[in-house]
């Protein structure tokens, strides 16, 4: 037992004397923990700025605006479509929701409690088309926020569909990507080189 103790002490001393091994084994992981901890700290209180484009301007679209405004994660910024997309490209908003013209007219009977009209399917389309369709612009380069926002919008639309009677779904979402960041090949190459250097 005494021999094992002496060997352990000798190994510990030789490890401490090797400064490179000490750094990569103890200091480097601690540095990474502090670095990533500071980068991702405070992300629990997330709020997404979302552009709101109301092309219908009716009472029904105003009620839809109120439904989205009740979601704590969203902060709606009202503007026209081109201004909202410009704000998205600048990074001021994370997504843009567009309410199409004719929204209230398409959903009129259902909103008043009546039976909704059946949509006419165009050539090459299935007959199960929504009566009205919101357009959601998201940024594919920000995958996590895009998926989160798309799920939120689909949940709101789903709850509205449940409140209204009739088939098919009365309201749908058309997700459209808008690339706000140009990702070059270097963006993929540099992290790979860094990873290889760390591994060596």
N, C-alpha and C positions, 0 to 999 in steps of 0.2 A: 504493500500500500504506500509505503514511504517512497519507493522508486517511482510509482505512478505519479505521485504528487510532485516530485522533483522534475519529472519529464514534462508535466503540464506547465509548471512555472517556466521551464526553459523554453518551451514552445511559445508561451505567451510573450516572453521577453524578446524572442527572435522576431515574432510577428510585429510587436510594437516598434522595434528598431527599423523594420522595413516600412519607411514612410509612405511609399506608393501603395503598398498593400493596405496599410491602415486607412489611407484616404479613400481608396475605392471600396473598401469593405464597410467603413463606418461613416465617414464624412460625406461621401458622395450620395448615398441613399438619404441621409438626413437633409442634405441640400435639396434634393429632388422633392422630398415631402414638403419642405417649407415653401419651395417655389410653386409647386402645383396647388398647395393649400392656399397660398395668397392669390393665385390666379382665379381659382374657382370658389373663393370665399364669397359669401353674401349672395349666392345664386338662388337661395330659397324664396326670395321675394321677387319673382320674375313678373314683369308686366310687358306685354307686347303692344307697340303702337301699330295700329292697323288703319290703313286708308279706307274711308267709306265713301263710295260713289253711288248716289241715289239718282238714277236716270228716270225714275218713275215719278217721284215727287208727290206721292199720294198718301192717304191716311194709312193704308196697308203697309207701305214701305217705311213709314214713320214708326209703326208698331214693330216692324222687323228690326229697325235701328234700336228701339228700346230693349228688345229681347237680347241683342248682342251687347248692349251697354251694361246689362245686369251681370255679365260675366266678369269677375274680378281680374282675370288675367289680361283682359283686353282694354285698350284705350283707343277709342275711335277718333280719327281725324277726318272731318268732312271736307271733301274737295271734289273737283271734277276728275275724270279718268286720267287725262294726260298729266295733270299736276300731281296726282297721287302716284302714278308710275315713275315720274321724275323724282319724287320724294323717296320712293323705294330704291331707285338706283343710287341715290345719295346716301342711303342707309338710315333715313329719318323714320321710315316705317318698315315693318317686317313683312307685311302682306297688304294686298288691296282686295276689298270685297266690292263687287259691282252688282247693284240691283238693276235688272234690265227694265227698259221702258215697256209698259204694258203688264207689269207685275200684278197690279190690282185687278186689271181687266181679266187676266187669265185665271186668277184665283177668286174672282168676285163671288160666284155662287157658293163656293166652299167656305169663304170667309163669313158669309151671311147665314151659314148653316144649311144651305141647300145642297143639291147633288152636283158635283163638279162635272163639267163637260169633258168628254173623252177626247184626248188630243189626236190629231190626224198624223199618222206615221208617214214620213216621206219615203221616197224610194231608197231601198237599201238599209232602212232602219227598222228596228223592232217596234212593235205597236205599244210597248210599255214605256213611253217617254213621259217625263214630268211636264206638267202644264207650264211651269216657269222654272228657270234655271239661273241661279246666281253664278257669277264668275269669280273665282278666287285666284288671284295672282300670287305665287310664292316664288322664293328664290332657291333653286336646287343646290346652290353652293352652301346654303345654310340648312342642311338636311334636318337637323333636330328640330329647329324652330318651325320649319315648313311642315313637318309631319305633325307636330303638336297643334299648329294653327288649323291644319286641314281636319284633324280629328275634332277640334272644338267646333268648327263651322258645321261639320257633318252631324255632330250631336245636336246642335241647335236646330238644324234643318230637320233632323229625325224627330225631335220633340214637336216641331210644328206640324209635321206630317201626321203624327199620332193624334194631335188635337183635331185635325180635320178629317172628315169622313171621305170615303171613296177610294177607288183604285183607278189608275196607278198612283204612284207617289205624286203629290201635287207640286212639290218643290224639289229641285235637285241642285247639285253643286258641280260646276265645271272648273277643275283645277288647271291653271295655266302657269308654267314656269317662266320666270323672268330672271335671267342671269345678271346679277349686279356686280360680280367680281370675276375678272378674267384670270383664270388659273392657268399658268404656263407650265411647261414640262419641268422647269427648274423647281417649282413648288413641290413636285413629287420627288425630284432627284436629291435635293438638299437633305430632307429628313432621312432618306435612305443612306446617304453617305455618313450622316451623323450617327445613325444606328450602327452601321458597320464599324465606325471608329470606336464607339463605346464598347461594342462586343470584343474588339481586339484589345 
